[in-house]
Amino acid sequence: MTDPTTVPSADVWTADWLPRLVAFDLDDTLAPSKSALDPRMVELLHDLLEVSEVCIISGGQIAQFRAQVIDRLANASPGRLERLHLMPTCGTQYWRHRDGEWVQVYAQNLSAEQIERAFRSLEARAKELGFWESETWGPILEDRGSQVTFSALGQLAPVDVKRRWDPTGEKKNALRAAVQADLADLEVRSGGSTSVDITRRGIDKAYGMRRLEEVSGIPIAEMLFVGDRLDPDGNDFPVKTTGVACHAVDGWEDTAGVVAAILDYARLG
């Protein structure tokens, strides 16, 4: 097999290298936004956990991970689950399966004062820009402990409605820039299809991947990251700065094809 240290960072994974760890974004990469894993993806992840460590890193909080992923993998063996790394809220939290339950290893929580300032800025700037919607599905602002999230249509908005709200990303980018100007000591990023995320300064998915290297003992050079927002305005883009090999996808079906290719190569090896 190819020496993993020679594999360059790219947007296309080629089936000539088996990563020791495969990291995935969640929404629109492993599953539709805020939706549970499809049975096909569940089966593929079961098989992938036999040949590789797996990490899921996303802007959602642990409750969202439980609904979309953990509950769907409930029948996985403890050995497989111990090879699964969960990094909610863009890697500001880290969870592992130990002694039959999911345990938080660390959390880079925001202070109460930082959360209050983030809420004030998000609401004020969204209203100024005309992005504060009157009809929503759930709360617009959410305190996730280590992350504050603005969801323009609420956390429970239907996927098709969210996709229509900001198809070009211009609204999210305008709001992100306005709020970042208010919160110089915090990190403000474009999140999912209708969201903006705020964390402590310097903490994003690149931070999460570097911490993953530290806690797992697996070098970045032996990892692969798969995500749907590796474009410069996307919340997966910071991952590229770590030097990890990357593969851009367009939806969970595309990701399923990547995982199937990895499994085929593992069987050949």
TORBADREN-913473 format. One record per residue (C-alpha): x, y, z; residue in three letters; residue number from 1. Coordinates in steps of 0.5 Angstrom, whole numbers, plus 500, padded with zeros to 3 digits. Layout:
residues N
X,Y,Z,Ala,NUM
...
//
This chain:
residues 269
500,500,500,Met,1
502,507,499,Thr,2
506,511,504,Asp,3
501,515,507,Pro,4
506,521,508,Thr,5
506,522,501,Thr,6
499,523,500,Val,7
497,530,498,Pro,8
492,534,501,Ser,9
486,534,495,Ala,10
479,534,494,Asp,11
479,527,490,Val,12
480,521,494,Trp,13
483,516,489,Thr,14
483,508,491,Ala,15
490,507,492,Asp,16
491,509,500,Trp,17
488,506,506,Leu,18
487,511,511,Pro,19
488,509,519,Arg,20
482,514,520,Leu,21
477,517,516,Val,22
473,523,519,Ala,23
467,526,516,Phe,24
462,532,517,Asp,25
455,530,519,Leu,26
450,534,515,Asp,27
449,533,508,Asp,28
455,529,508,Thr,29
453,523,512,Leu,30
446,525,512,Ala,31
441,530,510,Pro,32
441,536,515,Ser,33
438,534,522,Lys,34
436,527,519,Ser,35
438,520,521,Ala,36
443,516,518,Leu,37
440,512,512,Asp,38
440,504,513,Pro,39
445,504,507,Arg,40
450,509,511,Met,41
449,505,517,Val,42
451,499,514,Glu,43
457,502,511,Leu,44
460,505,517,Leu,45
459,499,521,His,46
464,496,516,Asp,47
468,502,516,Leu,48
469,501,523,Leu,49
472,494,522,Glu,50
478,497,518,Val,51
479,504,520,Ser,52
478,509,526,Glu,53
472,514,524,Val,54
471,521,527,Cys,55
465,525,526,Ile,56
466,532,527,Ile,57
460,537,526,Ser,58
457,544,528,Gly,59
451,540,532,Gly,60
451,539,539,Gln,61
451,532,542,Ile,62
444,531,542,Ala,63
444,532,535,Gln,64
449,527,534,Phe,65
445,522,538,Arg,66
439,523,534,Ala,67
442,522,527,Gln,68
448,517,529,Val,69
448,514,536,Ile,70
441,511,536,Asp,71
442,509,529,Arg,72
449,505,531,Leu,73
446,502,537,Ala,74
447,495,535,Asn,75
454,496,533,Ala,76
459,492,538,Ser,77
463,495,543,Pro,78
469,494,540,Gly,79
467,498,534,Arg,80
464,504,538,Leu,81
470,504,541,Glu,82
473,506,534,Arg,83
469,512,533,Leu,84
471,519,535,His,85
465,524,536,Leu,86
467,532,536,Met,87
460,536,536,Pro,88
460,543,536,Thr,89
466,543,530,Cys,90
471,540,535,Gly,91
470,544,541,Thr,92
467,538,544,Gln,93
470,531,544,Tyr,94
466,524,546,Trp,95
468,517,546,Arg,96
465,510,548,His,97
467,508,554,Arg,98
464,502,559,Asp,99
458,502,555,Gly,100
456,509,555,Glu,101
458,516,551,Trp,102
463,520,555,Val,103
465,527,554,Gln,104
473,528,554,Val,105
473,535,553,Tyr,106
469,541,552,Ala,107
472,548,550,Gln,108
466,552,553,Asn,109
464,559,552,Leu,110
463,564,558,Ser,111
456,566,560,Ala,112
459,573,558,Glu,113
461,571,551,Gln,114
454,567,550,Ile,115
450,574,552,Glu,116
455,578,547,Arg,117
454,573,542,Ala,118
446,573,542,Phe,119
446,580,542,Arg,120
450,581,536,Ser,121
447,576,532,Leu,122
440,578,533,Glu,123
442,585,532,Ala,124
445,584,526,Arg,125
440,579,523,Ala,126
435,584,524,Lys,127
439,590,521,Glu,128
440,585,515,Leu,129
433,583,514,Gly,130
435,576,516,Phe,131
431,575,522,Trp,132
425,571,520,Glu,133
418,571,524,Ser,134
416,564,522,Glu,135
421,559,524,Thr,136
421,552,526,Trp,137
424,552,533,Gly,138
429,557,536,Pro,139
433,562,532,Ile,140
439,562,537,Leu,141
442,556,541,Glu,142
447,556,547,Asp,143
451,549,545,Arg,144
456,551,551,Gly,145
462,551,547,Ser,146
458,554,541,Gln,147
453,559,540,Val,148
449,558,533,Thr,149
444,562,529,Phe,150
439,558,525,Ser,151
435,563,521,Ala,152
429,558,520,Leu,153
430,555,527,Gly,154
433,548,528,Gln,155
428,544,526,Leu,156
426,547,519,Ala,157
425,542,513,Pro,158
431,541,509,Val,159
428,543,503,Asp,160
426,550,506,Val,161
433,551,509,Lys,162
436,550,502,Arg,163
431,555,499,Arg,164
433,561,504,Trp,165
440,562,502,Asp,166
442,558,496,Pro,167
448,562,494,Thr,168
451,563,502,Gly,169
451,570,501,Glu,170
446,572,507,Lys,171
450,567,512,Lys,172
457,571,509,Asn,173
454,578,510,Ala,174
451,576,517,Leu,175
458,572,519,Arg,176
462,579,517,Ala,177
457,583,521,Ala,178
458,579,527,Val,179
465,578,527,Gln,180
466,585,527,Ala,181
462,586,534,Asp,182
466,580,537,Leu,183
473,580,535,Ala,184
475,576,541,Asp,185
471,570,538,Leu,186
471,566,532,Glu,187
465,567,527,Val,188
464,562,522,Arg,189
459,560,516,Ser,190
455,554,519,Gly,191
450,549,515,Gly,192
445,551,510,Ser,193
442,557,514,Thr,194
447,557,520,Ser,195
452,561,523,Val,196
457,559,529,Asp,197
461,562,534,Ile,198
466,559,538,Thr,199
472,561,542,Arg,200
477,564,538,Arg,201
482,560,534,Gly,202
477,554,535,Ile,203
474,551,529,Asp,204
474,544,525,Lys,205
482,545,524,Ala,206
483,545,531,Tyr,207
478,539,532,Gly,208
483,535,527,Met,209
489,537,531,Arg,210
486,535,537,Arg,211
484,529,534,Leu,212
491,527,532,Glu,213
493,528,539,Glu,214
488,524,543,Val,215
488,518,538,Ser,216
495,518,536,Gly,217
494,517,529,Ile,218
498,522,525,Pro,219
494,527,520,Ile,220
498,524,514,Ala,221
494,518,516,Glu,222
487,521,516,Met,223
482,522,510,Leu,224
477,528,511,Phe,225
470,528,507,Val,226
466,534,507,Gly,227
461,537,503,Asp,228
463,544,505,Arg,229
471,545,503,Leu,230
470,551,499,Asp,231
473,557,502,Pro,232
466,560,505,Asp,233
465,553,508,Gly,234
465,551,515,Asn,235
469,545,513,Asp,236
475,549,509,Phe,237
479,550,515,Pro,238
481,543,515,Val,239
485,544,509,Lys,240
490,548,513,Thr,241
492,542,517,Thr,242
495,538,511,Gly,243
490,532,512,Val,244
488,529,505,Ala,245
481,531,504,Cys,246
475,529,499,His,247
469,534,497,Ala,248
462,530,496,Val,249
455,533,495,Asp,250
450,529,499,Gly,251
450,523,503,Trp,252
450,518,497,Glu,253
456,521,494,Asp,254
459,519,501,Thr,255
457,512,501,Ala,256
461,511,494,Gly,257
467,514,497,Val,258
466,509,503,Val,259
465,503,499,Ala,260
471,505,495,Ala,261
475,505,501,Ile,262
472,498,503,Leu,263
473,495,497,Asp,264
481,497,497,Tyr,265
481,495,504,Ala,266
479,488,502,Arg,267
484,488,496,Leu,268
489,490,501,Gly,269
//
